[in-house]
Amino acid sequence: MKYPIRQAPPAPPAPARPGRRRPFAGPALLALSVALPGAALAQAWPAKPIRWVVPFSAGGVADIPARLIGQKLSETLGQQIVIDNRPGAGGTLGSEAIARAQPDGYSWLVVSNTNVINAALYGKLPYDPVKDFTPVIHFASTPNVLVVHPSFPAKSVKELIEVARKRPRQIFYASSGNGSSQHLFAELFESLAKTDMEHVPFKGSGPAIAALLGGEVSMSFTGMSAVLPFIRSGKLRALGVTTARRNASLPDVPAIGEQLPGYDATLWLGLLAPAATPRELVNRMNAEVAKALKDPAVRKSLVDGGNDVIGGTPEAFGKLFNAEMVKWAQVVKAVGAKID
């Protein structure tokens, strides 16, 4: 494999904090940071536009659902949900912005597996991925899709593995950045398939897909919602989905695990808030997003994009976050991945 990866850290690390990392405890332990009583606080909010930071590029797998849900919330809340794309450094730049934001209910972070992967992948982060945030809601889960340029000779996962073993370090794959879920999904594939391909990181899914469409790279493990139109139009060829089972949006595309036993990697999306955001605001945002996810038009758009709509409580999302941190820490250790 090709580790360690060297890249400049996205920002000087924050001073070390004493004490051991604790799991997400959900909003039960959140401290109220304002003087208003809880009911009055929830009623007064929102009084101005709300910022959702998406730490990835526009048009990517996290950006599309965020805009769908945000548009519906803009209607129901009477204030604009402003999508603020801040790609770079595997999502750490946008994450740091929310970790340091005022916990007043006007700054939120759209997250994916990348956030838990970073906890194990980076030697230092400018924030604590657990202590500096509180979970709000799990939006959806979706497979990534192993897609190749139409000119690539492989028509199946089995054929791809055969080609890659014959051409070590001659096949280039794109990802949305070092340490992204796309990157680690590919590394898990390489570890199980015993191949040696070249990773080409981009600043987000949009640029990575553009490079793949242009033939600059041969393949990518990309979010389904971002590539479905290109698969259906024949501009990209889908070889497999990364989840354990096939997806209803691509019923004829096998799960990668059907030809590579043991492979299973699911992308999930959710919302976090700065750590000290009042419980009333966390619960209110949870309720508003849950309502948006039940809207027939929003739900249809998400499902048509290959997503399984989830929802649920902040506590349930916290449990998922903790479990995923353990899982991907083991994957990072197994493949020897590290970014300093």
Secondary structure per residue as TSV (DSSP state, phi and psi in degrees):
chain	resnum	aa	ss	phi	psi
A	1	M	-	360.0	-178.2
A	2	K	-	-116.8	34.0
A	3	Y	-	-106.7	159.0
A	4	P	-	-79.1	152.3
A	5	I	B	-90.2	136.9
A	6	R	-	-113.2	127.9
A	7	Q	-	-155.4	153.3
A	8	A	-	-66.2	139.2
A	9	P	-	-63.8	150.1
A	10	P	S	-67.5	-22.8
A	11	A	S	-166.0	157.7
A	12	P	-	-57.5	138.4
A	13	P	-	-65.4	148.2
A	14	A	-	-71.1	153.8
A	15	P	-	-55.4	143.6
A	16	A	-	-61.1	141.9
A	17	R	-	-106.0	136.4
A	18	P	-	-70.6	160.5
A	19	G	S	95.1	162.5
A	20	R	-	-87.9	151.4
A	21	R	-	-64.7	132.8
A	22	R	-	-107.1	155.0
A	23	P	-	-67.8	160.8
A	24	F	-	-56.6	127.4
A	25	A	-	-100.3	-1.6
A	26	G	G	77.3	-177.1
A	27	P	G	-72.4	-6.3
A	28	A	G	-60.3	-28.6
A	29	L	G	-103.7	9.4
A	30	L	-	-69.5	141.4
A	31	A	-	-93.5	136.1
A	32	L	-	-71.6	129.2
A	33	S	-	-108.0	8.5
A	34	V	S	-129.8	162.8
A	35	A	S	-86.4	-18.4
A	36	L	S	-63.6	142.5
A	37	P	-	-58.7	155.5
A	38	G	H	-57.0	-46.8
A	39	A	H	-62.9	-43.2
A	40	A	H	-65.4	-37.9
A	41	L	H	-61.2	-48.1
A	42	A	H	-64.3	-36.7
A	43	Q	H	-70.5	-35.6
A	44	A	H	-74.9	-23.2
A	45	W	-	-91.3	138.5
A	46	P	-	-96.7	144.8
A	47	A	S	-108.8	0.0
A	48	K	S	-158.5	171.3
A	49	P	-	-56.6	149.5
A	50	I	E	-111.1	135.2
A	51	R	E	-100.8	126.0
A	52	W	E	-109.3	112.6
A	53	V	E	-83.8	123.6
A	54	V	E	-105.4	111.3
A	55	P	S	-79.6	29.5
A	56	F	S	-138.8	171.3
A	57	S	-	-74.8	158.9
A	58	A	T	-63.1	142.7
A	59	G	T	87.5	-0.5
A	60	G	S	-87.5	-178.5
A	61	V	T	-67.6	-28.1
A	62	A	T	-85.1	-32.9
A	63	D	H	-68.4	-42.0
A	64	I	H	-63.3	-52.1
A	65	P	H	-62.7	-36.3
A	66	A	H	-60.5	-41.1
A	67	R	H	-69.9	-38.3
A	68	L	H	-60.9	-49.6
A	69	I	H	-69.5	-41.6
A	70	G	H	-61.6	-38.0
A	71	Q	H	-63.1	-41.4
A	72	K	H	-66.8	-41.0
A	73	L	H	-64.8	-34.3
A	74	S	H	-59.0	-35.9
A	75	E	H	-72.7	-45.6
A	76	T	H	-78.8	-30.1
A	77	L	H	-89.0	-20.4
A	78	G	S	78.1	9.9
A	79	Q	S	-134.5	146.4
A	80	Q	-	-70.5	132.7
A	81	I	E	-88.7	111.6
A	82	V	E	-93.8	117.1
A	83	I	E	-84.2	118.9
A	84	D	E	-112.3	97.8
A	85	N	E	-77.5	123.1
A	86	R	-	-132.2	73.4
A	87	P	-	-74.6	163.1
A	88	G	-	127.6	146.4
A	89	A	G	54.2	43.9
A	90	G	G	64.0	26.1
A	91	G	G	92.3	-2.2
A	92	T	H	-75.3	-26.3
A	93	L	H	-66.6	-48.6
A	94	G	H	-67.6	-36.1
A	95	S	H	-64.6	-40.9
A	96	E	H	-63.3	-37.5
A	97	A	H	-59.3	-40.2
A	98	I	H	-80.0	-33.1
A	99	A	H	-58.8	-32.0
A	100	R	T	-100.1	1.7
A	101	A	S	-77.4	159.9
A	102	Q	-	-65.4	133.6
A	103	P	S	-83.6	58.1
A	104	D	S	-109.6	9.2
A	105	G	S	87.7	5.8
A	106	Y	S	-113.7	5.9
A	107	S	E	-138.2	124.9
A	108	W	E	-139.0	159.5
A	109	L	E	-123.1	123.5
A	110	V	E	-84.0	125.5
A	111	V	E	-126.3	161.7
A	112	S	E	-140.2	-171.7
A	113	N	H	-51.9	-29.5
A	114	T	H	-53.3	-36.5
A	115	N	H	-64.9	-37.0
A	116	V	H	-80.4	-31.7
A	117	I	H	-62.0	-41.9
A	118	N	H	-59.1	-32.1
A	119	A	H	-59.7	-32.7
A	120	A	H	-96.1	-27.2
A	121	L	H	-81.3	-39.3
A	122	Y	B	-88.7	136.0
A	123	G	S	-63.3	-37.6
A	124	K	-	-140.5	141.3
A	125	L	-	-123.0	149.2
A	126	P	S	-81.0	15.3
A	127	Y	S	-160.1	164.0
A	128	D	-	-94.8	120.9
A	129	P	T	-66.2	-13.3
A	130	V	T	-108.5	-54.8
A	131	K	T	-66.9	-27.7
A	132	D	T	-89.6	3.1
A	133	F	E	-139.1	163.3
A	134	T	E	-131.2	140.6
A	135	P	E	-73.9	147.6
A	136	V	E	-118.8	-59.2
A	137	I	E	-163.3	148.4
A	138	H	E	-92.9	113.1
A	139	F	E	-68.7	-62.8
A	140	A	E	-161.1	162.9
A	141	S	E	-125.6	147.9
A	142	T	E	-156.6	151.8
A	143	P	E	-77.7	154.2
A	144	N	E	-84.7	164.9
A	145	V	E	-123.6	131.3
A	146	L	E	-79.5	107.7
A	147	V	E	-117.9	148.3
A	148	V	E	-128.2	157.2
A	149	H	-	-66.2	144.2
A	150	P	T	-56.2	-23.9
A	151	S	T	-78.2	-13.0
A	152	F	S	-70.6	136.7
A	153	P	S	-69.6	-25.5
A	154	A	-	-74.4	136.7
A	155	K	-	-111.2	0.1
A	156	S	S	-153.2	167.3
A	157	V	H	-61.8	-41.7
A	158	K	H	-59.8	-44.7
A	159	E	H	-67.3	-36.7
A	160	L	H	-60.9	-44.9
A	161	I	H	-61.6	-41.3
A	162	E	H	-63.2	-44.8
A	163	V	H	-64.4	-43.9
A	164	A	H	-65.4	-36.4
A	165	R	H	-69.5	-30.3
A	166	K	H	-79.6	-20.8
A	167	R	S	-127.5	64.4
A	168	P	T	-60.1	133.8
A	169	R	T	62.1	19.9
A	170	Q	-	-111.4	-5.7
A	171	I	-	-108.3	126.5
A	172	F	E	-106.6	131.4
A	173	Y	E	-121.6	144.4
A	174	A	E	-97.0	151.2
A	175	S	E	-141.1	172.2
A	176	S	S	-82.6	8.2
A	177	G	S	142.8	157.4
A	178	N	T	-56.4	127.4
A	179	G	T	85.3	-1.9
A	180	S	S	-71.7	165.7
A	181	S	H	-61.0	-37.2
A	182	Q	H	-59.2	-41.9
A	183	H	H	-63.0	-49.0
A	184	L	H	-71.4	-31.7
A	185	F	H	-63.1	-37.9
A	186	A	H	-70.3	-39.5
A	187	E	H	-65.9	-37.4
A	188	L	H	-63.0	-41.1
A	189	F	H	-59.9	-48.6
A	190	E	H	-62.7	-38.9
A	191	S	H	-61.9	-43.3
A	192	L	H	-77.3	-35.7
A	193	A	H	-84.4	-13.0
A	194	K	T	57.8	52.2
A	195	T	-	-117.1	168.8
A	196	D	-	-138.2	89.9
A	197	M	-	-107.7	165.8
A	198	E	E	-97.9	127.5
A	199	H	E	-88.3	131.4
A	200	V	E	-121.2	100.5
A	201	P	E	-81.1	142.0
A	202	F	-	-122.4	169.1
A	203	K	S	-89.2	65.2
A	204	G	S	118.2	163.8
A	205	S	H	-65.5	-38.7
A	206	G	H	-56.3	-54.6
A	207	P	H	-62.5	-34.5
A	208	A	H	-65.5	-43.0
A	209	I	H	-66.1	-39.9
A	210	A	H	-60.5	-41.1
A	211	A	H	-65.7	-37.6
A	212	L	H	-68.1	-43.8
A	213	L	H	-62.3	-33.1
A	214	G	T	-83.2	-1.5
A	215	G	T	78.5	12.9
A	216	E	S	-71.4	-29.3
A	217	V	S	-130.3	166.7
A	218	S	S	-95.3	-27.7
A	219	M	E	-157.5	169.7
A	220	S	E	-163.7	151.4
A	221	F	E	-101.7	85.5
A	222	T	E	-108.7	151.6
A	223	G	E	-57.0	137.1
A	224	M	H	-60.1	-45.5
A	225	S	H	-60.8	-28.5
A	226	A	H	-79.9	-21.6
A	227	V	H	-117.4	-6.3
A	228	L	H	-52.4	-45.3
A	229	P	H	-60.2	-34.9
A	230	F	H	-76.4	-31.7
A	231	I	H	-67.1	-45.4
A	232	R	H	-68.5	-28.5
A	233	S	H	-87.7	-6.0
A	234	G	T	85.4	5.7
A	235	K	S	-77.6	-19.6
A	236	L	S	-135.4	152.8
A	237	R	E	-111.2	126.1
A	238	A	E	-90.1	127.4
A	239	L	E	-101.4	-27.2
A	240	G	E	-176.0	154.7
A	241	V	E	-100.0	151.8
A	242	T	S	-84.4	-12.6
A	243	T	S	-77.9	169.0
A	244	A	S	-68.4	-27.3
A	245	R	S	-120.4	162.9
A	246	R	-	-66.0	159.7
A	247	N	-	-109.0	142.1
A	248	A	T	-61.9	-25.8
A	249	S	T	-74.9	-21.6
A	250	L	S	-134.8	64.7
A	251	P	T	-62.7	-23.6
A	252	D	T	-90.0	-3.2
A	253	V	S	-95.8	121.1
A	254	P	-	-70.8	158.9
A	255	A	B	-70.5	142.0
A	256	I	G	-56.6	-37.2
A	257	G	G	-62.1	-16.8
A	258	E	G	-67.0	-27.7
A	259	Q	T	-116.1	-10.2
A	260	L	S	-133.1	87.3
A	261	P	T	-54.7	136.6
A	262	G	T	95.5	-9.2
A	263	Y	-	-83.4	126.6
A	264	D	-	-160.6	116.2
A	265	A	-	-146.6	113.1
A	266	T	E	-107.7	132.8
A	267	L	E	-88.5	133.2
A	268	W	E	-126.1	156.5
A	269	L	E	-130.6	143.2
A	270	G	E	-160.0	-169.5
A	271	L	E	-130.5	134.1
A	272	L	E	-119.0	160.7
A	273	A	E	-126.0	159.8
A	274	P	E	-55.2	148.9
A	275	A	T	-54.6	-40.4
A	276	A	T	-92.8	14.3
A	277	T	-	-60.7	130.2
A	278	P	-	-56.2	144.6
A	279	R	H	-57.9	-38.1
A	280	E	H	-60.7	-37.5
A	281	L	H	-74.8	-37.2
A	282	V	H	-61.1	-46.8
A	283	N	H	-65.1	-37.8
A	284	R	H	-66.5	-45.9
A	285	M	H	-63.3	-40.5
A	286	N	H	-57.0	-46.7
A	287	A	H	-65.4	-39.9
A	288	E	H	-68.1	-40.9
A	289	V	H	-67.8	-41.8
A	290	A	H	-58.6	-40.2
A	291	K	H	-64.1	-41.8
A	292	A	H	-64.0	-37.5
A	293	L	H	-67.4	-22.1
A	294	K	H	-88.9	-10.4
A	295	D	S	-63.9	128.0
A	296	P	H	-55.5	-40.9
A	297	A	H	-69.5	-43.8
A	298	V	H	-63.7	-46.5
A	299	R	H	-60.3	-44.2
A	300	K	H	-61.7	-42.7
A	301	S	H	-63.1	-40.7
A	302	L	H	-67.0	-45.7
A	303	V	H	-65.4	-40.9
A	304	D	H	-62.7	-24.6
A	305	G	T	-85.7	6.1
A	306	G	T	92.7	9.8
A	307	N	-	-92.6	145.0
A	308	D	E	-94.3	117.2
A	309	V	E	-76.2	132.4
A	310	I	-	-113.6	-74.2
A	311	G	-	80.5	-150.5
A	312	G	-	102.9	-178.0
A	313	T	-	-86.4	163.5
A	314	P	H	-59.2	-37.6
A	315	E	H	-64.1	-39.7
A	316	A	H	-64.7	-39.9
A	317	F	H	-67.0	-37.4
A	318	G	H	-60.4	-40.0
A	319	K	H	-65.1	-41.7
A	320	L	H	-61.4	-45.7
A	321	F	H	-57.0	-46.7
A	322	N	H	-63.0	-44.1
A	323	A	H	-64.6	-39.0
A	324	E	H	-69.7	-32.2
A	325	M	H	-61.5	-42.3
A	326	V	H	-65.7	-47.5
A	327	K	H	-59.1	-51.0
A	328	W	H	-77.4	-22.5
A	329	A	H	-63.6	-38.3
A	330	Q	H	-67.3	-39.4
A	331	V	H	-65.6	-45.7
A	332	V	H	-59.6	-42.0
A	333	K	H	-66.1	-40.8
A	334	A	H	-64.8	-38.8
A	335	V	H	-90.7	-4.9
A	336	G	T	73.6	25.7
A	337	A	-	-78.1	143.0
A	338	K	-	-161.7	137.5
A	339	I	B	-123.1	122.4
A	340	D	-	-95.2	360.0
